[in-house]
Amino acid sequence: MKTALILLAAAMCWGQDAPAYWLKRYPLRDYGAFWHLELTVRDGKKAREKALKLLSKRGSAPVVPVENMASSDKFVYQQLSYAVPRKEGEKVVEGLKKLGQVKRFSRKDALEPDAASEVQTKLSRLRFEKEAGGEILKRLTVVNAVIEELCSHLEKVDDAYKKSSERILLNISMEEQPKK
């Protein structure tokens, strides 16, 4: 068992500065970007109706049911959270900006290109070394299980990165201007 762990550590550190490189855990992202838009609108009910129609038309989907999102009965405030296809993001935001006055608009890209290529490199190396280990590795059941677990996690991360790169989480807050 001790030999297996030493071999695992040596294999993982081969050509690397530190074992932490191999043991790094990556988040399984759902979205490649997070955008926030705050609007002040004249007529909240009409603005909400137009916003929902625009979001639906552009292939966006609510993250939770709309009726569960923060709002007020008399429409003083409405919060919406939508998954938006990245290719539609600019058009959606431009359409929403027409509904009122923009108080704040921010974007944060969550994609880490270096991490995505790092994951690919790790997967490639682990698969190569697993195949090269052949019969010896089959007898080292713990080492083999660790390699399988790492590969499984990295495959999920790779898949999540690919899917999330095309999705934006858009949080929208609409507040009705006080009536004079």
C-alpha positions in Angstrom: 0.0 0.0 0.0 2.8 2.4 0.9 4.5 1.6 -2.4 1.3 2.3 -4.3 0.9 5.8 -2.7 4.6 6.6 -3.4 4.2 5.6 -7.0 1.0 7.7 -7.2 2.7 10.7 -5.8 5.7 10.3 -8.1 3.5 9.9 -11.1 1.4 12.9 -10.3 4.4 15.1 -9.6 6.3 14.1 -12.7 7.2 17.2 -14.5 5.3 19.4 -12.1 6.3 21.8 -9.4 3.9 20.6 -6.7 1.3 17.9 -6.0 -1.3 20.6 -5.5 -1.4 20.9 -9.3 -2.9 17.4 -9.5 -5.2 17.6 -6.5 -6.8 20.9 -7.4 -10.6 20.7 -7.4 -12.5 22.7 -10.1 -16.0 24.1 -9.7 -18.7 22.6 -11.9 -20.0 25.8 -13.4 -23.5 26.3 -14.8 -22.8 29.8 -16.3 -19.9 31.3 -18.1 -20.8 34.8 -17.1 -22.8 36.7 -14.5 -24.6 39.9 -15.6 -26.6 42.2 -13.4 -29.0 44.9 -14.6 -30.9 47.3 -12.4 -33.7 49.4 -13.9 -36.1 52.1 -12.8 -39.3 51.8 -14.8 -42.4 54.0 -15.1 -45.1 51.2 -15.2 -43.8 48.1 -13.4 -46.5 45.7 -14.6 -46.0 46.7 -18.3 -42.3 46.5 -17.9 -42.4 43.1 -16.4 -44.7 41.8 -19.1 -42.4 43.2 -21.9 -39.3 41.8 -20.1 -40.8 38.3 -19.8 -41.9 38.4 -23.5 -38.4 39.5 -24.6 -36.6 37.0 -22.5 -38.8 34.2 -23.8 -38.4 35.3 -27.4 -34.6 35.2 -27.1 -34.5 31.7 -25.8 -33.9 32.5 -22.1 -35.3 30.4 -19.3 -36.0 31.4 -15.7 -33.7 29.9 -13.2 -36.6 29.5 -10.8 -40.3 29.9 -11.6 -41.1 33.6 -12.1 -43.8 33.5 -9.4 -41.1 32.5 -6.9 -38.9 35.5 -7.7 -38.9 38.5 -5.4 -41.6 41.0 -6.3 -44.4 43.1 -4.7 -48.1 42.8 -5.3 -48.5 46.5 -6.3 -45.3 46.2 -8.3 -42.9 48.4 -6.6 -40.1 45.9 -7.2 -39.4 42.9 -9.4 -36.4 40.6 -9.5 -35.8 38.2 -12.3 -33.1 35.7 -12.8 -32.7 34.1 -16.2 -30.3 31.7 -18.0 -29.6 33.5 -21.3 -27.8 32.1 -24.3 -24.5 34.0 -24.7 -25.2 34.8 -28.4 -28.5 36.5 -27.3 -27.1 38.3 -24.2 -26.4 41.7 -25.8 -29.8 41.8 -27.6 -31.6 40.9 -24.4 -29.8 43.6 -22.4 -30.4 46.2 -25.1 -34.1 45.4 -25.2 -34.4 45.5 -21.4 -32.6 48.9 -21.3 -35.4 50.3 -23.4 -37.9 49.5 -20.6 -36.5 52.2 -18.2 -33.6 54.0 -16.8 -30.4 52.0 -16.1 -29.3 52.3 -12.5 -26.5 49.7 -12.8 -25.2 47.2 -15.3 -22.3 44.9 -14.6 -20.7 41.9 -16.1 -18.4 39.3 -14.7 -17.0 36.6 -16.9 -16.6 33.4 -15.0 -14.7 31.4 -17.6 -11.1 30.5 -16.9 -9.4 29.7 -20.2 -6.2 28.6 -18.4 -8.2 26.2 -16.2 -10.0 24.7 -19.2 -6.7 23.9 -20.9 -5.2 22.7 -17.6 -8.1 20.2 -17.3 -7.5 18.9 -20.8 -3.8 18.5 -20.2 -4.4 16.6 -16.9 -7.0 14.3 -18.5 -4.7 13.5 -21.4 -1.7 12.8 -19.1 -3.8 10.6 -16.7 -5.2 8.6 -19.5 -1.8 8.1 -21.1 -0.2 7.0 -17.8 -3.1 4.7 -17.0 -2.7 3.0 -20.3 1.1 2.8 -20.0 0.7 1.3 -16.5 -1.2 -1.7 -17.8 -1.0 -4.8 -15.7 1.1 -3.1 -12.9 -1.6 -0.4 -12.4 -4.4 -3.0 -12.3 -2.7 -4.6 -9.3 -2.4 -1.2 -7.6 -6.1 -1.0 -6.9 -6.0 2.1 -4.7 -3.8 4.0 -7.2 -6.1 2.9 -10.0 -9.2 4.1 -8.0 -7.6 7.5 -7.4 -6.8 7.9 -11.1 -10.4 6.9 -12.0 -11.8 9.4 -9.5 -9.6 12.2 -10.8 -10.5 11.4 -14.4 -14.2 11.3 -13.6 -14.1 14.7 -11.9 -12.0 16.2 -14.7 -14.4 14.9 -17.3 -17.3 16.5 -15.5 -15.4 19.8 -15.2 -14.6 19.7 -18.9 -18.2 19.1 -19.8 -19.4 21.9 -17.4 -16.9 24.3 -18.9 -18.0 23.6 -22.4 -21.7 23.9 -21.6 -21.4 27.0 -19.3 -19.3 28.9 -21.9 -22.6 29.4 -23.8 -24.8 30.5 -20.9 -25.1 33.7 -19.0 -26.9 34.2 -15.7 -28.7 37.5 -16.0 -30.1 39.0 -12.8 -32.6 41.8 -13.4 -34.0 44.2 -10.8 -36.8 46.5 -11.8 -38.1 49.2 -9.5 -41.0 51.4 -10.3 -40.5 55.1 -10.0 -42.7 56.6 -7.3 -45.9 58.1 -8.6 -46.0 61.9 -8.2 
